Every structure is written in C-alpha cells, then in structure tokens.
C-alpha cells in the first residue's frame, strides 16, 4: 500500500526543513490533536499512540541531507516506512511530501487506509506552523 500526503510549501530552506524533521522529538509538534502518547526513546527513535490505536515506534532508517528522511516501523506487527521528500523551491522555501509505504493483506489495508491518509494529511497540515 502506497499513500501520499498533499504537498506543503514551507517558508524555510530545504536545510532548515531537513534539520527540523531529522530531530525526532519535533514530530510531537506535527501530531494530531488526538494523540494520547508521545515519547522519545533514543536520538533516532520515538513512540506515539493515537486514541483508540496501538502504540507505534518509528526509527530513523535513512537520511539524505536536505532532501529525504525515511522513518520505519521499529518492531510491532506492521512493517512500513514514512518518507519525507524535501525539495528546495527557493533559498528560503521548500516543498515537503510525505509517503507511506507498507505491505499489508487486503483486509488490513482496507481497515487502515483511511486513518493513515488522515494522519499523513494532519502531519502535512501542521508542518507550516511547526517548522
């Protein structure tokens, strides 16, 4: 299953945006209002839970300076990645698109597609104010 967030334009350079997203504790600022738990576990790993959903641990798997950050599920039953693609528009502007990729059976994909789309949209919507 591959999902994509709306592209968001930030009034920050690609480097500033990359540095913000590279620091996992900043993801707390992007989370939806219905977050019930957020905990930094390590310099590159954090745990979060939304009300009514299981806890999810994300770990930074890859970082390409100023253009891409890949977070992946760390343990748990679901294996997926959350990728932030950062493109410099101008010296003080950058675009960010989030991508969710995971392998799920048809039943699971049907159940989680809506909530994950909403989650990606919320992360993108919260980004301009947080970064």
Buried (B, 14 or more C-beta within 10 A) or exposed (E): BEBBBEEBBBEBBBBBBBBBBBEBEBBBBBBBEEBEEBEBEEEBBBBBBBEEBEEBBBBBBEBEEBBBBBBBBBEEEEEBBBBBBBBBEEEEBBBBBBBBBBEBEEEBEEEBBEEBBEBBBBBBBBBEEBB
